[in-house]
Amino acid sequence: MAISKELLEILRCPKCKGEISLNSEQTGLVCQECRLVYEIREDIPIMLIDEAKPL
């Protein structure tokens, strides 16, 4: 099960409050502004700045 389109529309990067998008593998949410990837584990986006990985 992937992240719903409705959820993607309301989620924002916790660091810069900018828009995020699903990566091509659908394993993370990408903030192009901060150049960070927020991992998706068991269909739950982990939106913690400390756990984000560099793009």
MDTraj code that builds the backbone (N, CA, C; nanometers):
import mdtraj as md
import numpy as np

residues = "MET ALA ILE SER LYS GLU LEU LEU GLU ILE LEU ARG CYS PRO LYS CYS LYS GLY GLU ILE SER LEU ASN SER GLU GLN THR GLY LEU VAL CYS GLN GLU CYS ARG LEU VAL TYR GLU ILE ARG GLU ASP ILE PRO ILE MET LEU ILE ASP GLU ALA LYS PRO LEU".split()
xyz = np.array([
    [0.0843, -0.1184, 0.0000],
    [0.0000, 0.0000, 0.0000],
    [0.0884, 0.1242, 0.0000],
    [0.0648, 0.2117, -0.0923],
    [0.1448, 0.3328, -0.1052],
    [0.0809, 0.4474, -0.0263],
    [0.1535, 0.5558, -0.0170],
    [0.1018, 0.6758, 0.0482],
    [-0.0114, 0.7316, -0.0394],
    [-0.1214, 0.7679, 0.0206],
    [-0.2349, 0.8195, -0.0568],
    [-0.2054, 0.9588, -0.1128],
    [-0.2711, 0.9886, -0.2218],
    [-0.2539, 1.1186, -0.2873],
    [-0.2974, 1.2313, -0.1938],
    [-0.4034, 1.2065, -0.1158],
    [-0.4535, 1.3075, -0.0224],
    [-0.3504, 1.3384, 0.0864],
    [-0.2837, 1.2339, 0.1363],
    [-0.1816, 1.2543, 0.2389],
    [-0.0625, 1.3315, 0.1818],
    [-0.0214, 1.2973, 0.0600],
    [0.0898, 1.3680, -0.0032],
    [0.0601, 1.5166, -0.0202],
    [-0.0648, 1.5499, -0.0450],
    [-0.1029, 1.6896, -0.0638],
    [-0.0909, 1.7721, 0.0638],
    [-0.1091, 1.7088, 0.1801],
    [-0.1055, 1.7865, 0.3048],
    [0.0288, 1.7787, 0.3773],
    [0.1080, 1.6749, 0.3505],
    [0.2379, 1.6631, 0.4179],
    [0.3347, 1.7702, 0.3680],
    [0.4138, 1.8225, 0.4580],
    [0.5158, 1.9217, 0.4257],
    [0.6455, 1.8812, 0.4948],
    [0.7558, 1.9299, 0.4436],
    [0.8857, 1.9036, 0.5044],
    [0.8872, 1.9663, 0.6440],
    [0.9230, 1.8897, 0.7467],
    [0.9242, 1.9455, 0.8823],
    [1.0352, 2.0487, 0.9043],
    [1.1347, 2.0490, 0.8177],
    [1.2466, 2.1429, 0.8337],
    [1.2156, 2.2791, 0.7713],
    [1.1744, 2.2799, 0.6433],
    [1.1537, 2.4070, 0.5737],
    [1.0068, 2.4380, 0.5463],
    [0.9194, 2.3421, 0.5749],
    [0.7743, 2.3531, 0.5507],
    [0.7412, 2.3565, 0.4012],
    [0.8347, 2.3129, 0.3171],
    [0.8131, 2.3089, 0.1728],
    [0.7438, 2.1811, 0.1296],
    [0.7143, 2.1739, 0.0007],
    [0.6475, 2.0574, -0.0551],
    [0.7424, 1.9385, -0.0616],
    [0.6840, 1.8205, -0.0481],
    [0.7609, 1.6972, -0.0610],
    [0.6948, 1.6104, -0.1671],
    [0.7716, 1.5180, -0.2227],
    [0.7183, 1.4285, -0.3247],
    [0.7711, 1.2881, -0.2993],
    [0.7005, 1.1933, -0.3526],
    [0.7376, 1.0529, -0.3400],
    [0.8540, 1.0243, -0.4338],
    [0.9555, 0.9520, -0.3855],
    [1.0664, 0.9169, -0.4733],
    [1.0244, 0.8082, -0.5716],
    [1.1056, 0.7828, -0.6719],
    [1.0674, 0.6884, -0.7779],
    [1.0502, 0.5456, -0.7276],
    [1.1227, 0.5066, -0.6219],
    [1.1102, 0.3723, -0.5652],
    [0.9922, 0.3612, -0.4691],
    [0.9299, 0.4745, -0.4375],
    [0.8202, 0.4837, -0.3412],
    [0.8604, 0.4333, -0.2025],
    [0.9853, 0.4605, -0.1657],
    [1.0365, 0.4206, -0.0343],
    [1.0648, 0.5416, 0.0550],
    [1.0428, 0.6607, 0.0024],
    [1.0706, 0.7796, 0.0803],
    [1.0058, 0.9033, 0.0220],
    [1.0007, 1.0073, 0.1028],
    [0.9483, 1.1367, 0.0619],
    [1.0643, 1.2339, 0.0514],
    [1.0712, 1.3049, -0.0600],
    [1.1861, 1.3891, -0.0914],
    [1.1496, 1.5362, -0.0801],
    [1.2356, 1.6114, -0.0115],
    [1.2271, 1.7579, -0.0103],
    [1.3429, 1.8087, -0.0953],
    [1.3109, 1.8652, -0.2098],
    [1.4155, 1.9161, -0.2995],
    [1.4844, 2.0392, -0.2399],
    [1.4113, 2.1188, -0.1650],
    [1.4667, 2.2411, -0.1053],
    [1.5768, 2.2083, -0.0027],
    [1.5498, 2.1146, 0.0875],
    [1.6453, 2.0757, 0.1919],
    [1.7401, 1.9648, 0.1459],
    [1.7053, 1.9001, 0.0329],
    [1.7834, 1.7880, -0.0195],
    [1.7856, 1.6733, 0.0813],
    [1.6667, 1.6415, 0.1375],
    [1.6524, 1.5347, 0.2360],
    [1.5489, 1.4334, 0.1893],
    [1.5668, 1.3084, 0.2341],
    [1.4700, 1.2017, 0.2073],
    [1.4189, 1.1506, 0.3414],
    [1.2871, 1.1512, 0.3559],
    [1.2224, 1.0976, 0.4751],
    [1.1724, 0.9574, 0.4403],
    [1.2242, 0.8573, 0.5093],
    [1.1945, 0.7177, 0.4796],
    [1.0495, 0.6819, 0.5107],
    [0.9960, 0.5869, 0.4346],
    [0.8632, 0.5312, 0.4608],
    [0.8840, 0.3896, 0.5109],
    [0.8394, 0.3625, 0.6333],
    [0.8517, 0.2293, 0.6936],
    [0.7127, 0.1742, 0.7213],
    [0.6852, 0.0562, 0.6684],
    [0.5557, -0.0097, 0.6883],
    [0.4409, 0.0858, 0.6565],
    [0.4531, 0.1568, 0.5441],
    [0.3534, 0.2511, 0.4940],
    [0.3346, 0.3741, 0.5829],
    [0.4299, 0.4019, 0.6715],
    [0.4228, 0.5194, 0.7584],
    [0.5428, 0.6093, 0.7291],
    [0.5190, 0.7351, 0.6868],
    [0.6308, 0.8261, 0.6631],
    [0.6933, 0.8693, 0.7967],
    [0.8244, 0.8574, 0.8056],
    [0.8986, 0.8970, 0.9258],
    [0.9450, 1.0411, 0.9043],
    [0.8666, 1.1352, 0.9544],
    [0.8901, 1.2769, 0.9288],
    [0.9704, 1.3433, 1.0406],
    [1.0789, 1.2799, 1.0799],
    [1.1676, 1.3344, 1.1824],
    [1.2939, 1.3861, 1.1155],
    [1.3289, 1.5106, 1.1404],
    [1.4461, 1.5717, 1.0780],
    [1.5719, 1.4924, 1.1098],
    [1.5846, 1.4457, 1.2340],
    [1.7042, 1.3708, 1.2746],
    [1.7200, 1.2376, 1.2023],
    [1.6110, 1.1811, 1.1525],
    [1.6167, 1.0528, 1.0831],
    [1.6197, 1.0660, 0.9314],
    [1.6082, 1.1872, 0.8801],
    [1.6118, 1.2097, 0.7351],
    [1.7534, 1.1832, 0.6829],
    [1.7598, 1.1386, 0.5583],
    [1.8881, 1.1096, 0.4941],
    [1.9143, 1.2104, 0.3840],
    [2.0412, 1.2446, 0.3634],
    [2.0733, 1.3382, 0.2531],
    [2.0351, 1.2776, 0.1181],
    [1.9906, 1.3633, 0.0290],
    [1.9495, 1.3186, -0.1038],
    [2.0663, 1.2758, -0.1871],
])
top = md.Topology()
chain = top.add_chain()
for i, resn in enumerate(residues, 1):
    res = top.add_residue(resn, chain, resSeq=i)
    for name in ("N", "CA", "C"):
        top.add_atom(name, md.element.get_by_symbol(name[0]), res)
traj = md.Trajectory(xyz[None], top)
